[in-house]
Amino acid sequence: MSNQNKNSAQGGSSFSSIFASVIIFLALIVGILIFKFVLGNPANFEGGDPTKHPHPGNYLGMMYKGGILVPVLMALMIIVISVIIERFITIRVASGKGSIPNFVRKVKNLLNENRVDAAIAECDSQKGSVANVIREGLHKYKAMSSMTGMEKDQKVLAIQKEIEESTSLELPMLEKNLVILATISSVATLMGLLGTVFGMIRAFSAIATAGAPDAVALSNGISEALINTALGISTSAIAIIAYNYFTTKIDGLTYGIDEAGFSIAQNFASKH
């Protein structure tokens, strides 16, 4: 297996790890800053006082009334959006320059015509994870074709092993950070429900106040309940949709690798 592919896979994995570590911290900081200085801007509230009602129709002030969990939920939303952008770019690069099914079809046709070098050139032109794996398999194909002293079955197994090893380097890079989306899809909903509980506690506390209920405290509690629920559900929905989309794309790449790898092994077994 070429050192270039190993270094490329290791470089992509390192970037993904650093990205995941940094984005969580930055998202929380950004969420707190937005909550404090944008949502909590005195201009959003009556009398310029954040403890009072927001101006009618001022949604920034309404979100501020959601309470202390709002910046956390905003941070989760920022993380989801950042991971979506990062995964989209990574998988886009991994897919290469053209259609994966068309690329696999071309490689199979070239192999059927015994044009192994042309198939390797097609991999160089396609680029991406699928092309990287197939290129390694084709190089092994050429090496086994000129090698003597080995049984055909051993050569086929060697080709299959090379493809499997190349795949094991490429696929983890594609799946990196998807666990963040999977986790947030559940955590965001739970955080939203927790905010709802806090908001309802405040609302019922206002109702239980001696004498006339505190209308401001009551409205703040209801706002906290509804805002947190809305943020949590929307963040969770986006994370679930993105996770399913990316796993489907990765499954398509994996299928392309499996199909081409099987064709390479079968072609070698039938012609040597």
C-alpha positions as CSV (number, residue, x, y, z in Angstrom):
1,M,0.0,0.0,0.0
2,S,1.4,3.4,-1.0
3,N,2.7,5.8,1.7
4,Q,0.9,8.6,-0.1
5,N,-2.5,7.0,0.7
6,K,-1.5,6.3,4.3
7,N,-0.4,9.8,4.8
8,S,-3.5,11.2,3.2
9,A,-5.8,9.1,5.4
10,Q,-3.8,10.0,8.5
11,G,-3.9,13.6,7.6
12,G,-7.6,13.6,7.1
13,S,-8.2,11.7,10.4
14,S,-6.0,14.2,12.3
15,F,-7.9,17.2,10.8
16,S,-11.2,15.6,11.8
17,S,-10.1,15.0,15.3
18,I,-8.8,18.6,15.7
19,F,-12.0,19.9,14.2
20,A,-14.2,18.0,16.6
21,S,-12.2,19.1,19.6
22,V,-12.1,22.8,18.7
23,I,-15.6,23.2,17.3
24,I,-17.3,22.1,20.6
25,F,-15.4,24.7,22.6
26,L,-15.9,27.5,20.1
27,A,-19.6,26.7,19.6
28,L,-20.2,27.1,23.4
29,I,-18.3,30.4,23.5
30,V,-20.2,31.7,20.5
31,G,-23.5,30.5,21.9
32,I,-22.9,32.4,25.2
33,L,-21.8,35.5,23.4
34,I,-24.9,35.5,21.2
35,F,-27.2,34.9,24.2
36,K,-25.6,37.7,26.2
37,F,-25.0,40.4,23.6
38,V,-27.4,39.7,20.8
39,L,-30.5,38.1,22.4
40,G,-29.9,40.0,25.7
41,N,-29.4,43.4,24.1
42,P,-31.4,45.9,26.2
43,A,-32.9,47.3,22.9
44,N,-34.9,44.1,22.6
45,F,-36.9,44.8,25.8
46,E,-39.3,47.4,27.1
47,G,-37.6,50.2,29.0
48,G,-34.2,48.8,27.9
49,D,-34.4,46.3,30.8
50,P,-33.8,42.6,29.9
51,T,-35.8,41.6,33.0
52,K,-38.9,43.0,31.5
53,H,-41.0,41.9,28.6
54,P,-39.5,41.9,25.1
55,H,-40.9,44.4,22.6
56,P,-44.0,43.0,20.8
57,G,-42.8,40.8,17.9
58,N,-39.2,40.9,19.0
59,Y,-38.1,37.3,18.6
60,L,-34.6,37.9,19.9
61,G,-35.9,39.0,23.2
62,M,-38.3,36.1,23.3
63,M,-35.4,33.7,22.8
64,Y,-33.5,35.4,25.6
65,K,-36.4,34.6,27.9
66,G,-35.8,31.0,27.3
67,G,-33.3,30.9,30.1
68,I,-29.8,29.5,30.7
69,L,-30.2,26.5,28.5
70,V,-30.7,28.6,25.4
71,P,-26.9,29.2,24.8
72,V,-26.3,25.5,25.3
73,L,-28.9,24.6,22.7
74,M,-27.5,27.3,20.4
75,A,-24.1,25.8,20.8
76,L,-25.5,22.4,19.8
77,M,-27.1,23.9,16.7
78,I,-23.8,25.6,15.7
79,I,-22.0,22.2,16.2
80,V,-24.5,20.5,14.0
81,I,-24.2,23.1,11.2
82,S,-20.4,23.0,11.4
83,V,-20.2,19.2,11.3
84,I,-22.6,19.2,8.3
85,I,-20.4,21.6,6.4
86,E,-17.2,19.7,7.3
87,R,-18.7,16.3,6.4
88,F,-20.2,17.6,3.2
89,I,-16.8,18.8,2.0
90,T,-15.0,15.7,3.1
91,I,-17.5,13.3,1.4
92,R,-17.6,15.5,-1.6
93,V,-13.8,15.2,-2.0
94,A,-13.9,11.5,-1.2
95,S,-16.5,11.0,-4.0
96,G,-14.0,12.3,-6.6
97,K,-14.6,14.3,-9.7
98,G,-17.2,12.2,-11.4
99,S,-20.1,9.8,-10.9
100,I,-19.1,6.8,-8.8
101,P,-21.2,4.3,-10.8
102,N,-19.8,5.6,-14.1
103,F,-16.3,5.4,-12.7
104,V,-16.7,1.8,-11.6
105,R,-18.3,0.9,-14.9
106,K,-15.3,2.3,-16.8
107,V,-12.8,0.4,-14.6
108,K,-14.7,-2.8,-15.2
109,N,-14.8,-2.3,-18.9
110,L,-11.1,-1.5,-19.1
111,L,-10.2,-4.6,-17.1
112,N,-12.3,-6.7,-19.4
113,E,-10.2,-5.3,-22.2
114,N,-7.0,-6.1,-20.3
115,R,-6.1,-2.4,-20.1
116,V,-4.9,-2.3,-16.5
117,D,-2.7,0.8,-17.0
118,A,-5.7,2.7,-18.5
119,A,-7.8,1.7,-15.5
120,I,-5.1,3.0,-13.1
121,A,-5.0,6.3,-15.2
122,E,-8.8,6.5,-14.8
123,C,-8.3,6.2,-11.0
124,D,-5.8,9.1,-11.1
125,S,-8.3,11.2,-13.0
126,Q,-11.2,10.3,-10.8
127,K,-9.5,10.9,-7.4
128,G,-11.3,10.4,-4.1
129,S,-11.5,7.5,-1.7
130,V,-13.1,5.0,-4.1
131,A,-10.4,5.7,-6.7
132,N,-7.7,5.4,-4.1
133,V,-8.8,2.0,-3.0
134,I,-9.3,0.8,-6.6
135,R,-5.9,2.1,-7.6
136,E,-4.2,0.1,-4.9
137,G,-6.1,-3.0,-6.0
138,L,-5.1,-2.5,-9.6
139,H,-1.4,-2.1,-8.6
140,K,-1.6,-5.3,-6.7
141,Y,-3.4,-6.8,-9.8
142,K,-0.4,-5.9,-11.9
143,A,2.1,-7.2,-9.3
144,M,0.3,-10.6,-9.1
145,S,0.1,-10.9,-12.9
146,S,3.9,-10.9,-13.2
147,M,4.6,-12.9,-10.1
148,T,5.4,-16.6,-10.3
149,G,5.5,-19.3,-7.7
150,M,2.1,-18.6,-6.2
151,E,-1.2,-20.3,-6.8
152,K,-4.0,-18.4,-8.4
153,D,-6.1,-18.5,-5.3
154,Q,-3.3,-17.0,-3.3
155,K,-2.9,-14.2,-5.8
156,V,-6.7,-13.5,-5.7
157,L,-6.6,-13.4,-1.9
158,A,-3.6,-11.1,-2.0
159,I,-5.6,-8.7,-4.2
160,Q,-8.6,-8.9,-2.0
161,K,-6.5,-8.3,1.1
162,E,-4.9,-5.2,-0.5
163,I,-8.4,-3.8,-1.3
164,E,-9.6,-4.5,2.2
165,E,-6.6,-2.8,3.8
166,S,-7.0,0.3,1.6
167,T,-10.7,0.4,2.4
168,S,-10.0,0.2,6.2
169,L,-7.9,3.3,5.8
170,E,-10.4,5.3,3.8
171,L,-13.7,4.5,5.5
172,P,-12.9,5.7,9.0
173,M,-12.1,9.1,7.6
174,L,-15.6,9.2,5.9
175,E,-17.4,8.2,9.1
176,K,-15.4,10.6,11.4
177,N,-17.6,13.0,13.4
178,L,-20.8,11.4,12.4
179,V,-21.0,10.2,16.0
180,I,-21.4,13.9,17.0
181,L,-24.5,14.2,14.8
182,A,-25.9,10.9,16.2
183,T,-25.3,12.1,19.8
184,I,-26.7,15.5,19.4
185,S,-29.8,14.1,17.7
186,S,-30.7,12.6,21.1
187,V,-29.1,15.1,23.5
188,A,-30.7,18.2,21.9
189,T,-34.1,16.8,22.4
190,L,-33.3,15.9,26.1
191,M,-31.9,19.4,26.7
192,G,-35.0,20.9,25.2
193,L,-37.2,18.8,27.5
194,L,-35.0,19.8,30.4
195,G,-35.5,23.5,29.6
196,T,-39.2,22.8,29.3
197,V,-39.2,21.3,32.8
198,F,-37.3,24.4,34.2
199,G,-39.8,26.7,32.4
200,M,-42.8,24.9,33.8
201,I,-41.3,25.0,37.3
202,R,-41.0,28.8,37.0
203,A,-44.5,29.1,35.6
204,F,-46.1,27.1,38.4
205,S,-44.0,28.9,41.0
206,A,-45.4,32.2,39.6
207,I,-48.9,30.8,39.9
208,A,-48.3,29.6,43.5
209,T,-47.1,33.0,44.6
210,A,-49.1,34.4,47.4
211,G,-51.7,36.9,46.2
212,A,-52.0,37.7,42.5
213,P,-49.8,35.6,40.2
214,D,-46.7,37.4,38.9
215,A,-47.6,37.8,35.2
216,V,-44.0,38.5,34.2
217,A,-42.6,35.5,36.0
218,L,-45.5,33.4,34.6
219,S,-44.8,34.5,31.0
220,N,-41.1,34.0,31.4
221,G,-41.6,30.5,32.6
222,I,-43.9,29.6,29.7
223,S,-41.4,31.3,27.2
224,E,-38.6,29.2,28.7
225,A,-40.6,26.1,28.3
226,L,-41.6,26.7,24.6
227,I,-38.3,28.2,23.4
228,N,-36.2,25.4,24.7
229,T,-38.5,22.8,23.3
230,A,-38.4,24.5,19.9
231,L,-34.6,24.8,19.8
232,G,-34.1,21.2,21.0
233,I,-36.5,19.6,18.5
234,S,-35.2,21.7,15.5
235,T,-31.6,20.9,16.3
236,S,-32.4,17.2,16.7
237,A,-34.3,17.1,13.5
238,I,-31.5,18.7,11.5
239,A,-28.9,16.3,13.1
240,I,-31.0,13.3,12.2
241,I,-31.6,14.3,8.6
242,A,-27.9,15.1,8.1
243,Y,-26.8,11.9,9.8
244,N,-29.1,9.8,7.5
245,Y,-28.0,11.7,4.4
246,F,-24.3,11.2,5.1
247,T,-24.6,7.5,6.0
248,T,-26.5,7.0,2.8
249,K,-23.7,8.7,0.8
250,I,-21.1,6.7,2.6
251,D,-23.0,3.5,1.9
252,G,-23.0,4.4,-1.8
253,L,-19.2,4.9,-1.7
254,T,-18.8,1.6,0.1
255,Y,-20.9,-0.2,-2.4
256,G,-18.8,1.3,-5.2
257,I,-15.6,0.0,-3.6
258,D,-17.1,-3.5,-3.0
259,E,-18.4,-3.7,-6.6
260,A,-15.1,-2.7,-8.1
261,G,-13.0,-4.8,-5.8
262,F,-15.1,-7.9,-6.6
263,S,-14.7,-7.2,-10.3
264,I,-11.0,-6.9,-10.0
265,A,-10.7,-10.2,-8.1
266,Q,-13.1,-12.0,-10.5
267,N,-11.3,-10.6,-13.6
268,F,-8.0,-11.8,-12.3
269,A,-9.3,-15.2,-11.5
270,S,-10.8,-15.6,-14.9
271,K,-7.8,-14.5,-16.9
272,H,-4.8,-15.8,-15.0
